[in-house]
């Protein structure tokens, strides 16, 4: 596996885990941009578990050379959320498979 491909895969895992964490924050009514990196959650909460999964993914990404600041992580998540809002059913296809 090439370094570029490996970094892309690790980055995908990182943002998948972060997306799960952000979705849970939004569902809980938290202002995700302000609290995701600073708030400490109760030991048995789902938010603490999801935050821990993201931190582990971030550490693994760092070992592969993917190092992102909190600002970069927040900006990338905003882009992903905007993309999902534009295409809620997924990426548009040029050809219909049911035609």
N, CA, C and O atoms as a GROMACS GRO file, in nm:
protein
  396
    1UNK      N    1   0.085  -0.117   0.000
    1UNK     CA    2   0.000   0.000   0.000
    1UNK      C    3   0.090   0.124   0.000
    1UNK      O    4   0.186   0.131   0.077
    2UNK      N    5   0.059   0.218  -0.084
    2UNK     CA    6   0.142   0.338  -0.092
    2UNK      C    7   0.113   0.429   0.027
    2UNK      O    8   0.009   0.420   0.091
    3UNK      N    9   0.208   0.516   0.054
    3UNK     CA   10   0.193   0.612   0.163
    3UNK      C   11   0.071   0.700   0.141
    3UNK      O   12  -0.004   0.727   0.235
    4UNK      N   13   0.051   0.746   0.018
    4UNK     CA   14  -0.062   0.835  -0.012
    4UNK      C   15  -0.193   0.762   0.012
    4UNK      O   16  -0.284   0.817   0.075
    5UNK      N   17  -0.205   0.640  -0.036
    5UNK     CA   18  -0.328   0.563  -0.017
    5UNK      C   19  -0.351   0.534   0.130
    5UNK      O   20  -0.463   0.542   0.179
    6UNK      N   21  -0.244   0.501   0.201
    6UNK     CA   22  -0.255   0.472   0.344
    6UNK      C   23  -0.301   0.596   0.420
    6UNK      O   24  -0.386   0.586   0.508
    7UNK      N   25  -0.245   0.710   0.386
    7UNK     CA   26  -0.286   0.834   0.453
    7UNK      C   27  -0.432   0.867   0.424
    7UNK      O   28  -0.504   0.913   0.512
    8UNK      N   29  -0.474   0.842   0.300
    8UNK     CA   30  -0.614   0.866   0.266
    8UNK      C   31  -0.707   0.777   0.346
    8UNK      O   32  -0.810   0.823   0.394
    9UNK      N   33  -0.671   0.650   0.361
    9UNK     CA   34  -0.754   0.557   0.439
    9UNK      C   35  -0.761   0.596   0.585
    9UNK      O   36  -0.867   0.590   0.646
   10UNK      N   37  -0.648   0.636   0.641
   10UNK     CA   38  -0.645   0.677   0.781
   10UNK      C   39  -0.725   0.806   0.800
   10UNK      O   40  -0.796   0.822   0.899
   11UNK      N   41  -0.714   0.898   0.703
   11UNK     CA   42  -0.792   1.020   0.709
   11UNK      C   43  -0.941   0.992   0.703
   11UNK      O   44  -1.020   1.059   0.770
   12UNK      N   45  -0.980   0.895   0.622
   12UNK     CA   46  -1.121   0.856   0.614
   12UNK      C   47  -1.171   0.803   0.748
   12UNK      O   48  -1.281   0.838   0.792
   13UNK      N   49  -1.091   0.720   0.812
   13UNK     CA   50  -1.128   0.667   0.943
   13UNK      C   51  -1.139   0.781   1.044
   13UNK      O   52  -1.233   0.786   1.123
   14UNK      N   53  -1.043   0.871   1.040
   14UNK     CA   54  -1.043   0.985   1.132
   14UNK      C   55  -1.172   1.064   1.120
   14UNK      O   56  -1.236   1.096   1.220
   15UNK      N   57  -1.210   1.097   0.997
   15UNK     CA   58  -1.331   1.179   0.980
   15UNK      C   59  -1.460   1.101   0.995
   15UNK      O   60  -1.564   1.159   1.024
   16UNK      N   61  -1.456   0.971   0.975
   16UNK     CA   62  -1.573   0.889   1.006
   16UNK      C   63  -1.601   0.894   1.156
   16UNK      O   64  -1.714   0.915   1.198
   17UNK      N   65  -1.496   0.876   1.235
   17UNK     CA   66  -1.511   0.880   1.381
   17UNK      C   67  -1.551   1.019   1.428
   17UNK      O   68  -1.634   1.033   1.517
   18UNK      N   69  -1.491   1.121   1.369
   18UNK     CA   70  -1.526   1.257   1.408
   18UNK      C   71  -1.671   1.287   1.371
   18UNK      O   72  -1.743   1.351   1.447
   19UNK      N   73  -1.713   1.241   1.254
   19UNK     CA   74  -1.852   1.262   1.213
   19UNK      C   75  -1.952   1.198   1.309
   19UNK      O   76  -2.055   1.257   1.339
   20UNK      N   77  -1.921   1.079   1.357
   20UNK     CA   78  -2.007   1.013   1.456
   20UNK      C   79  -2.016   1.097   1.583
   20UNK      O   80  -2.125   1.115   1.640
   21UNK      N   81  -1.903   1.148   1.627
   21UNK     CA   82  -1.897   1.231   1.748
   21UNK      C   83  -1.978   1.359   1.728
   21UNK      O   84  -2.057   1.397   1.815
   22UNK      N   85  -1.960   1.425   1.615
   22UNK     CA   86  -2.032   1.549   1.587
   22UNK      C   87  -2.183   1.523   1.578
   22UNK      O   88  -2.262   1.600   1.632
   23UNK      N   89  -2.222   1.416   1.511
   23UNK     CA   90  -2.365   1.384   1.502
   23UNK      C   91  -2.426   1.366   1.641
   23UNK      O   92  -2.537   1.412   1.666
   24UNK      N   93  -2.354   1.299   1.730
   24UNK     CA   94  -2.404   1.279   1.867
   24UNK      C   95  -2.412   1.412   1.942
   24UNK      O   96  -2.506   1.435   2.019
   25UNK      N   97  -2.315   1.500   1.918
   25UNK     CA   98  -2.320   1.633   1.982
   25UNK      C   99  -2.441   1.712   1.934
   25UNK      O  100  -2.510   1.775   2.014
   26UNK      N  101  -2.466   1.707   1.804
   26UNK     CA  102  -2.581   1.779   1.747
   26UNK      C  103  -2.711   1.722   1.803
   26UNK      O  104  -2.800   1.797   1.841
   27UNK      N  105  -2.720   1.590   1.809
   27UNK     CA  106  -2.840   1.525   1.864
   27UNK      C  107  -2.861   1.564   2.010
   27UNK      O  108  -2.975   1.575   2.056
   28UNK      N  109  -2.752   1.585   2.084
   28UNK     CA  110  -2.761   1.622   2.225
   28UNK      C  111  -2.786   1.771   2.243
   28UNK      O  112  -2.800   1.819   2.356
   29UNK      N  113  -2.792   1.846   2.132
   29UNK     CA  114  -2.819   1.989   2.140
   29UNK      C  115  -2.697   2.073   2.177
   29UNK      O  116  -2.711   2.187   2.220
   30UNK      N  117  -2.579   2.016   2.161
   30UNK     CA  118  -2.455   2.088   2.194
   30UNK      C  119  -2.408   2.168   2.073
   30UNK      O  120  -2.424   2.123   1.959
   31UNK      N  121  -2.350   2.286   2.095
   31UNK     CA  122  -2.289   2.361   1.985
   31UNK      C  123  -2.155   2.297   1.950
   31UNK      O  124  -2.052   2.332   2.008
   32UNK      N  125  -2.156   2.205   1.855
   32UNK     CA  126  -2.042   2.116   1.832
   32UNK      C  127  -1.911   2.190   1.805
   32UNK      O  128  -1.806   2.145   1.851
   33UNK      N  129  -1.916   2.301   1.732
   33UNK     CA  130  -1.792   2.372   1.698
   33UNK      C  131  -1.722   2.426   1.822
   33UNK      O  132  -1.599   2.435   1.825
   34UNK      N  133  -1.798   2.462   1.922
   34UNK     CA  134  -1.741   2.521   2.042
   34UNK      C  135  -1.698   2.417   2.146
   34UNK      O  136  -1.606   2.442   2.223
   35UNK      N  137  -1.764   2.302   2.149
   35UNK     CA  138  -1.740   2.209   2.261
   35UNK      C  139  -1.663   2.083   2.226
   35UNK      O  140  -1.615   2.016   2.318
   36UNK      N  141  -1.650   2.047   2.099
   36UNK     CA  142  -1.596   1.914   2.066
   36UNK      C  143  -1.456   1.892   2.121
   36UNK      O  144  -1.422   1.780   2.157
   37UNK      N  145  -1.375   1.995   2.127
   37UNK     CA  146  -1.235   1.977   2.167
   37UNK      C  147  -1.205   2.021   2.310
   37UNK      O  148  -1.092   2.005   2.357
   38UNK      N  149  -1.303   2.077   2.380
   38UNK     CA  150  -1.274   2.128   2.515
   38UNK      C  151  -1.359   2.068   2.626
   38UNK      O  152  -1.315   2.063   2.741
   39UNK      N  153  -1.477   2.022   2.594
   39UNK     CA  154  -1.568   1.975   2.699
   39UNK      C  155  -1.530   1.835   2.746
   39UNK      O  156  -1.492   1.750   2.665
   40UNK      N  157  -1.540   1.813   2.876
   40UNK     CA  158  -1.513   1.681   2.935
   40UNK      C  159  -1.648   1.620   2.969
   40UNK      O  160  -1.730   1.680   3.038
   41UNK      N  161  -1.670   1.498   2.919
   41UNK     CA  162  -1.799   1.431   2.936
   41UNK      C  163  -1.792   1.336   3.055
   41UNK      O  164  -1.684   1.289   3.092
   42UNK      N  165  -1.908   1.306   3.115
   42UNK     CA  166  -1.912   1.210   3.226
   42UNK      C  167  -1.854   1.074   3.182
   42UNK      O  168  -1.865   1.037   3.065
   43UNK      N  169  -1.793   1.000   3.275
   43UNK     CA  170  -1.724   0.875   3.241
   43UNK      C  171  -1.808   0.772   3.165
   43UNK      O  172  -1.754   0.704   3.077
   44UNK      N  173  -1.933   0.758   3.194
   44UNK     CA  174  -2.014   0.654   3.132
   44UNK      C  175  -2.098   0.704   3.014
   44UNK      O  176  -2.187   0.633   2.967
   45UNK      N  177  -2.071   0.825   2.966
   45UNK     CA  178  -2.156   0.880   2.861
   45UNK      C  179  -2.111   0.834   2.722
   45UNK      O  180  -1.993   0.805   2.699
   46UNK      N  181  -2.206   0.830   2.633
   46UNK     CA  182  -2.177   0.795   2.493
   46UNK      C  183  -2.086   0.899   2.429
   46UNK      O  184  -2.000   0.865   2.348
   47UNK      N  185  -2.105   1.027   2.466
   47UNK     CA  186  -2.022   1.132   2.409
   47UNK      C  187  -1.875   1.114   2.447
   47UNK      O  188  -1.786   1.138   2.365
   48UNK      N  189  -1.848   1.071   2.569
   48UNK     CA  190  -1.709   1.046   2.610
   48UNK      C  191  -1.650   0.930   2.529
   48UNK      O  192  -1.535   0.936   2.486
   49UNK      N  193  -1.730   0.827   2.509
   49UNK     CA  194  -1.685   0.711   2.432
   49UNK      C  195  -1.654   0.751   2.288
   49UNK      O  196  -1.550   0.713   2.234
   50UNK      N  197  -1.744   0.828   2.226
   50UNK     CA  198  -1.723   0.872   2.088
   50UNK      C  199  -1.603   0.966   2.077
   50UNK      O  200  -1.526   0.959   1.981
   51UNK      N  201  -1.588   1.054   2.175
   51UNK     CA  202  -1.472   1.144   2.176
   51UNK      C  203  -1.343   1.063   2.188
   51UNK      O  204  -1.244   1.095   2.121
   52UNK      N  205  -1.343   0.961   2.270
   52UNK     CA  206  -1.227   0.874   2.285
   52UNK      C  207  -1.194   0.802   2.155
   52UNK      O  208  -1.076   0.789   2.120
   53UNK      N  209  -1.295   0.755   2.084
   53UNK     CA  210  -1.272   0.688   1.955
   53UNK      C  211  -1.209   0.785   1.855
   53UNK      O  212  -1.117   0.748   1.782
   54UNK      N  213  -1.259   0.909   1.854
   54UNK     CA  214  -1.200   1.009   1.765
   54UNK      C  215  -1.055   1.037   1.804
   54UNK      O  216  -0.968   1.044   1.716
   55UNK      N  217  -1.027   1.052   1.933
   55UNK     CA  218  -0.890   1.080   1.976
   55UNK      C  219  -0.796   0.966   1.938
   55UNK      O  220  -0.682   0.991   1.898
   56UNK      N  221  -0.842   0.843   1.950
   56UNK     CA  222  -0.761   0.729   1.909
   56UNK      C  223  -0.735   0.732   1.759
   56UNK      O  224  -0.622   0.710   1.714
   57UNK      N  225  -0.839   0.759   1.680
   57UNK     CA  226  -0.822   0.768   1.534
   57UNK      C  227  -0.727   0.882   1.498
   57UNK      O  228  -0.648   0.870   1.405
   58UNK      N  229  -0.736   0.992   1.572
   58UNK     CA  230  -0.647   1.106   1.546
   58UNK      C  231  -0.501   1.069   1.576
   58UNK      O  232  -0.410   1.107   1.503
   59UNK      N  233  -0.481   0.996   1.683
   59UNK     CA  234  -0.346   0.952   1.717
   59UNK      C  235  -0.290   0.858   1.610
   59UNK      O  236  -0.174   0.870   1.572
   60UNK      N  237  -0.373   0.765   1.564
   60UNK     CA  238  -0.329   0.672   1.458
   60UNK      C  239  -0.301   0.748   1.329
   60UNK      O  240  -0.205   0.717   1.258
   61UNK      N  241  -0.383   0.847   1.297
   61UNK     CA  242  -0.359   0.928   1.178
   61UNK      C  243  -0.226   1.002   1.191
   61UNK      O  244  -0.151   1.012   1.094
   62UNK      N  245  -0.197   1.053   1.309
   62UNK     CA  246  -0.071   1.122   1.332
   62UNK      C  247   0.049   1.032   1.308
   62UNK      O  248   0.152   1.077   1.257
   63UNK      N  249   0.037   0.906   1.346
   63UNK     CA  250   0.146   0.811   1.324
   63UNK      C  251   0.169   0.785   1.176
   63UNK      O  252   0.279   0.748   1.135
   64UNK      N  253   0.064   0.805   1.094
   64UNK     CA  254   0.077   0.787   0.949
   64UNK      C  255   0.113   0.916   0.878
   64UNK      O  256   0.122   0.920   0.755
   65UNK      N  257   0.133   1.022   0.955
   65UNK     CA  258   0.172   1.148   0.894
   65UNK      C  259   0.057   1.244   0.868
   65UNK      O  260   0.078   1.350   0.810
   66UNK      N  261  -0.064   1.209   0.909
   66UNK     CA  262  -0.180   1.297   0.892
   66UNK      C  263  -0.199   1.372   1.023
   66UNK      O  264  -0.258   1.319   1.118
   67UNK      N  265  -0.150   1.494   1.028
   67UNK     CA  266  -0.159   1.575   1.151
   67UNK      C  267  -0.241   1.698   1.121
   67UNK      O  268  -0.202   1.782   1.039
   68UNK      N  269  -0.355   1.709   1.186
   68UNK     CA  270  -0.446   1.821   1.162
   68UNK      C  271  -0.469   1.898   1.291
   68UNK      O  272  -0.482   1.839   1.399
   69UNK      N  273  -0.475   2.030   1.280
   69UNK     CA  274  -0.506   2.113   1.396
   69UNK      C  275  -0.656   2.105   1.424
   69UNK      O  276  -0.733   2.056   1.340
   70UNK      N  277  -0.698   2.153   1.540
   70UNK     CA  278  -0.840   2.157   1.572
   70UNK      C  279  -0.916   2.242   1.470
   70UNK      O  280  -1.028   2.208   1.431
   71UNK      N  281  -0.855   2.350   1.426
   71UNK     CA  282  -0.918   2.437   1.326
   71UNK      C  283  -0.936   2.364   1.193
   71UNK      O  284  -1.040   2.377   1.129
   72UNK      N  285  -0.837   2.287   1.152
   72UNK     CA  286  -0.847   2.211   1.027
   72UNK      C  287  -0.954   2.102   1.038
   72UNK      O  288  -1.029   2.078   0.942
   73UNK      N  289  -0.963   2.036   1.152
   73UNK     CA  290  -1.064   1.932   1.172
   73UNK      C  291  -1.203   1.994   1.166
   73UNK      O  292  -1.293   1.939   1.101
   74UNK      N  293  -1.222   2.108   1.232
   74UNK     CA  294  -1.352   2.175   1.232
   74UNK      C  295  -1.389   2.219   1.090
   74UNK      O  296  -1.503   2.199   1.048
   75UNK      N  297  -1.295   2.277   1.018
   75UNK     CA  298  -1.323   2.323   0.881
   75UNK      C  299  -1.360   2.206   0.790
   75UNK      O  300  -1.453   2.217   0.710
   76UNK      N  301  -1.287   2.095   0.800
   76UNK     CA  302  -1.317   1.978   0.716
   76UNK      C  303  -1.456   1.923   0.749
   76UNK      O  304  -1.529   1.883   0.658
   77UNK      N  305  -1.492   1.920   0.876
   77UNK     CA  306  -1.625   1.870   0.914
   77UNK      C  307  -1.734   1.962   0.859
   77UNK      O  308  -1.838   1.914   0.815
   78UNK      N  309  -1.711   2.092   0.862
   78UNK     CA  310  -1.809   2.186   0.806
   78UNK      C  311  -1.830   2.159   0.657
   78UNK      O  312  -1.943   2.161   0.609
   79UNK      N  313  -1.721   2.133   0.584
   79UNK     CA  314  -1.730   2.102   0.440
   79UNK      C  315  -1.809   1.973   0.421
   79UNK      O  316  -1.895   1.966   0.333
   80UNK      N  317  -1.780   1.872   0.500
   80UNK     CA  318  -1.850   1.744   0.487
   80UNK      C  319  -1.999   1.758   0.519
   80UNK      O  320  -2.082   1.696   0.452
   81UNK      N  321  -2.032   1.839   0.619
   81UNK     CA  322  -2.173   1.859   0.653
   81UNK      C  323  -2.246   1.936   0.542
   81UNK      O  324  -2.361   1.906   0.511
   82UNK      N  325  -2.179   2.035   0.484
   82UNK     CA  326  -2.238   2.111   0.374
   82UNK      C  327  -2.261   2.021   0.253
   82UNK      O  328  -2.364   2.031   0.186
   83UNK      N  329  -2.165   1.934   0.225
   83UNK     CA  330  -2.179   1.840   0.113
   83UNK      C  331  -2.296   1.746   0.136
   83UNK      O  332  -2.374   1.719   0.044
   84UNK      N  333  -2.308   1.696   0.259
   84UNK     CA  334  -2.418   1.606   0.292
   84UNK      C  335  -2.553   1.677   0.280
   84UNK      O  336  -2.652   1.617   0.239
   85UNK      N  337  -2.557   1.806   0.315
   85UNK     CA  338  -2.682   1.883   0.303
   85UNK      C  339  -2.720   1.902   0.156
   85UNK      O  340  -2.838   1.900   0.121
   86UNK      N  341  -2.619   1.919   0.069
   86UNK     CA  342  -2.646   1.935  -0.074
   86UNK      C  343  -2.690   1.804  -0.140
   86UNK      O  344  -2.773   1.803  -0.230
   87UNK      N  345  -2.632   1.694  -0.093
   87UNK     CA  346  -2.658   1.563  -0.153
   87UNK      C  347  -2.697   1.462  -0.045
   87UNK      O  348  -2.620   1.372  -0.013
   88UNK      N  349  -2.817   1.476   0.013
   88UNK     CA  350  -2.857   1.387   0.124
   88UNK      C  351  -2.867   1.239   0.085
   88UNK      O  352  -2.857   1.152   0.170
   89UNK      N  353  -2.888   1.212  -0.044
   89UNK     CA  354  -2.898   1.073  -0.090
   89UNK      C  355  -2.764   1.017  -0.136
   89UNK      O  356  -2.759   0.907  -0.191
   90UNK      N  357  -2.656   1.091  -0.115
   90UNK     CA  358  -2.525   1.046  -0.158
   90UNK      C  359  -2.481   1.117  -0.284
   90UNK      O  360  -2.548   1.208  -0.333
   91UNK      N  361  -2.369   1.075  -0.335
   91UNK     CA  362  -2.312   1.137  -0.454
   91UNK      C  363  -2.403   1.114  -0.574
   91UNK      O  364  -2.445   1.001  -0.598
   92UNK      N  365  -2.434   1.221  -0.650
   92UNK     CA  366  -2.519   1.203  -0.768
   92UNK      C  367  -2.452   1.112  -0.871
   92UNK      O  368  -2.330   1.112  -0.885
   93UNK      N  369  -2.534   1.036  -0.943
   93UNK     CA  370  -2.484   0.945  -1.046
   93UNK      C  371  -2.525   0.998  -1.183
   93UNK      O  372  -2.633   1.054  -1.200
   94UNK      N  373  -2.436   0.979  -1.279
   94UNK     CA  374  -2.467   1.023  -1.415
   94UNK      C  375  -2.566   0.932  -1.485
   94UNK      O  376  -2.646   0.976  -1.567
   95UNK      N  377  -2.560   0.804  -1.450
   95UNK     CA  378  -2.646   0.705  -1.514
   95UNK      C  379  -2.731   0.636  -1.411
   95UNK      O  380  -2.684   0.602  -1.302
   96UNK      N  381  -2.855   0.616  -1.444
   96UNK     CA  382  -2.946   0.544  -1.354
   96UNK      C  383  -2.929   0.396  -1.376
   96UNK      O  384  -2.924   0.350  -1.490
   97UNK      N  385  -2.920   0.322  -1.269
   97UNK     CA  386  -2.904   0.177  -1.282
   97UNK      C  387  -3.038   0.107  -1.304
   97UNK      O  388  -3.041  -0.009  -1.346
   98UNK      N  389  -3.150   0.176  -1.278
   98UNK     CA  390  -3.282   0.114  -1.294
   98UNK      C  391  -3.345   0.145  -1.429
   98UNK      O  392  -3.460   0.110  -1.453
   99UNK      N  393  -3.270   0.211  -1.519
   99UNK     CA  394  -3.326   0.250  -1.648
   99UNK      C  395  -3.329   0.133  -1.745
   99UNK      O  396  -3.374   0.149  -1.859
   0.00000   0.00000   0.00000
